[in-house]
């Protein structure tokens, strides 16, 4: 497991910048998916069941003003930065593993 820091800016407001720490990349990607689920729950509060496609999560990530991940490289003891496209790829990997 690699310690991962997820950096997110949800709106154009600088004050919306936040970070969340996770013990693994997988848990960080679960949080990205959960962010979209929470968005849908707020948008459709009366729906009992909300379904969505992983492509919708990828669009959300693309449209965030800022989103990045820092993943600990245990060999060097440094954090490796990753951009939105890397996060999108990891979300797909995570969604596929959760579907099994």
N, C-alpha and C positions, 0 to 999 in steps of 0.2 A: 504494500500500500504506500502511496506517495501523498504526503501532506499536500493539499491543494487549497489555494486561496482564490475564490471567485470574486472578481471585481465587476460591479454592475452599476450603470447609471440608467435608471428607468425612464426618466423624462429629461427634457432639455435643461431643467433646473440643476445647477451644480450641486445644490443641497440634496439631490436624490442619489448622489453617489454613495455606495456602500460596499462593504466587503463581508464575506462569510468564509469561515475556515472549515475544511473537511479533512477527514483522515484518508480520503482516497479520491481519485478522479471520478470514479463511479458515483460516489455519494454527491459530488458536486454537480454531476450531470442530472442526477435525480432531482436536485434542487432547481435546475433550469427547467426541467419538465414540470415540476410542481409550480413554478412561477406562472407558466402558461395555464395550468389547471386552475390556479387561484384567480387569474384574470377572467377565465370563462365563468367561474362560479360567481364572481362579482357582476359580470355582464348579464348573466342569466340566472338570477337568484332563485327563480321558481322552478327551474328544471330539475327533475329528480336524477336524471342521468345525462351526463355530458360526455360526448364522444368527440375525438379529434384525431387528426392525422399527424404523424411526426413532421410532415412538411410545414404544418402550421407553427410548430415549435421553432423550426428552422427560420421561418419568416420572422417570428418574434425576435429571435436573436439578431438577425440581420438588421431589423428596424430599431433596435435599442441604440440610443445615442452612444453608448460605450459599453463594451463587455469584453472581458479578458480573464485569463486564468494564469496563475503562477503555480507551477508544479515543482515540488522539491525533487532535485536530482540528488539522491543519497550518496552517490559516489563523490560528487564535487562539493556537496553541502550547500549548493546554491539553488535558487529558484529559476526555472526556465519559463519565460513568458510565452503565452499562446494567445492568438487573436480569435476573432469571431469565427473564422472559417474552421479553425481547429476545434473550437467548441461545438460547432455544428456537426462535424464529423464524429466527435465523441458522443453527442446526443444520439445520433443514428446508431452507433455501436451499442449504447446503453439501452435504447428502445428495443433493439433486436434481442438483446440478452434478457430483457424483462418479458418479452413476448414468448419466450420458450417455456 
